[in-house]
Amino acid sequence: MKNDWDRSRDDGNLNSLFKQKYSVVSRQVEFPEGVVLKNSAGLLFDRSMLGELCPAVAWAVAGNLVATVFPERRCVSLFSESSWKELRQILNKVPRDTSEQRTLRRLALGFETYIPKSDPMILTVTLESYAGLTGNDFLVVQSSDYMELWAKDKL
């Protein structure tokens, strides 16, 4: 697992700021007995490595997480458990009058995936597919109460 970061280039272009390539995911699972099998559950992230490579989000990946998606945003949104509880209450109150409102609720609540801090950080195949994540090139976008994982070519 490595981190390739081109810090030397800064041509003023916003795209040059997004040169970070994370290799903290695996498509294989190694069992204690030494058996290695294909991981068919989704993308398996190494929480500690992700925290080291991106210290700004280390706090988020250290605790319980909830992953979901939102319409018109081809990324996976990760929330702390407490932030998600607040947002979930708001989402539950969104009316179902329009197609947009129903789509918002259906996607955000339908893709809701709880990831306990004691479990491996796995983004399910459905989340991975929705966001177009391959595990090879992805970007982390952080805000004060959540973070997003984007496929590099989707942002």
C-alpha positions in Angstrom: 0.0 0.0 0.0 1.4 3.3 -1.0 0.6 6.9 -1.6 1.8 8.6 -4.7 1.5 12.4 -4.3 3.0 14.9 -6.7 3.6 17.9 -4.3 6.2 19.5 -6.5 3.8 20.7 -9.2 1.5 23.7 -8.5 0.6 25.3 -11.7 -2.4 27.1 -10.2 -4.8 24.6 -11.8 -7.3 23.1 -9.4 -6.8 19.7 -11.0 -3.1 19.8 -9.9 -4.3 19.7 -6.3 -6.0 16.4 -6.9 -3.0 14.3 -7.7 -3.3 12.0 -4.8 -3.6 8.3 -5.5 -4.5 6.1 -2.7 -3.8 2.4 -2.7 -5.4 1.5 0.5 -8.0 -0.9 -0.8 -8.0 -4.5 -1.6 -9.9 -6.9 -3.8 -8.5 -9.8 -1.8 -9.0 -11.0 1.8 -6.2 -12.9 3.6 -7.4 -15.2 6.3 -5.3 -16.0 9.4 -4.6 -19.5 8.0 -2.8 -17.8 5.1 -5.6 -18.5 2.6 -6.2 -15.6 0.2 -9.6 -15.3 -1.5 -11.2 -12.7 -3.8 -13.2 -10.1 -1.8 -16.6 -10.1 -3.4 -18.2 -8.0 -0.7 -16.9 -4.7 -2.0 -13.8 -2.4 -1.5 -11.9 -3.1 1.7 -10.2 0.0 3.0 -7.3 -0.1 5.5 -8.6 2.5 8.1 -5.2 3.1 9.7 -3.4 3.5 6.3 -6.2 5.9 5.0 -5.8 7.9 8.2 -2.1 8.1 7.8 -2.3 9.1 4.2 -5.0 11.7 4.8 -4.7 12.9 8.4 -7.6 15.4 7.9 -10.0 12.4 7.8 -8.3 10.2 10.3 -10.9 11.1 12.9 -13.7 10.0 10.7 -12.4 6.6 9.7 -11.5 5.8 13.3 -15.1 5.6 14.5 -18.4 4.1 13.5 -19.4 5.3 10.0 -22.5 5.4 7.8 -22.0 5.3 4.0 -24.6 6.3 1.5 -25.1 8.1 -1.8 -27.1 11.1 -3.0 -28.8 11.9 -6.4 -26.6 13.6 -9.0 -23.5 13.0 -6.9 -21.6 9.9 -8.1 -19.6 9.4 -4.9 -19.9 7.7 -1.6 -20.6 10.0 1.3 -19.3 8.9 4.7 -20.7 10.3 7.9 -19.9 9.8 11.6 -22.6 7.9 13.3 -23.8 11.0 15.2 -23.8 13.2 12.1 -25.8 10.6 10.2 -28.4 10.3 12.9 -29.1 14.0 12.6 -29.2 13.9 8.8 -31.4 10.8 8.9 -34.0 12.6 11.0 -34.1 15.4 8.4 -34.3 12.9 5.5 -37.2 11.1 7.2 -39.1 14.4 7.3 -38.6 15.2 3.6 -42.0 15.1 1.9 -42.7 12.6 -0.9 -44.6 15.0 -3.1 -42.2 15.3 -6.0 -40.0 12.8 -7.9 -36.9 14.6 -6.7 -37.9 14.3 -3.1 -38.7 10.6 -3.5 -35.4 10.0 -5.3 -33.4 11.7 -2.6 -35.0 9.6 0.2 -34.8 6.4 -1.8 -31.1 6.8 -2.6 -29.9 8.2 0.7 -31.8 5.9 2.9 -31.8 2.9 0.5 -28.0 2.8 0.2 -27.5 3.5 3.9 -24.7 1.2 5.2 -23.6 1.1 8.8 -19.8 0.4 9.2 -18.9 -0.3 12.9 -15.5 0.8 14.0 -14.8 -2.8 15.1 -15.4 -4.1 11.6 -13.3 -3.8 8.4 -14.2 -0.7 6.4 -15.9 -2.3 3.4 -17.8 -0.3 0.9 -20.4 -2.6 -0.5 -20.5 -3.6 -4.2 -23.6 -1.4 -4.6 -21.9 1.7 -3.2 -18.7 0.9 -5.2 -20.7 0.5 -8.4 -22.9 3.7 -7.9 -19.8 5.8 -7.4 -17.7 4.1 -10.0 -14.9 3.4 -7.5 -12.3 0.9 -8.6 -10.0 1.2 -5.7 -7.1 2.4 -7.9 -7.7 6.1 -8.1 -10.0 7.9 -5.8 -10.2 11.3 -4.1 -11.2 12.3 -0.6 -13.3 15.4 -0.2 -13.7 16.5 3.4 -16.1 18.8 5.1 -16.6 19.5 8.7 -19.2 16.7 9.3 -18.7 14.2 6.5 -16.4 13.1 3.7 -16.8 11.9 0.2 -15.0 9.3 -1.8 -14.9 10.1 -5.5 -13.5 8.1 -8.4 -10.9 10.4 -9.8 -12.5 10.5 -13.3 -16.0 11.4 -11.8 -15.2 14.5 -9.8 
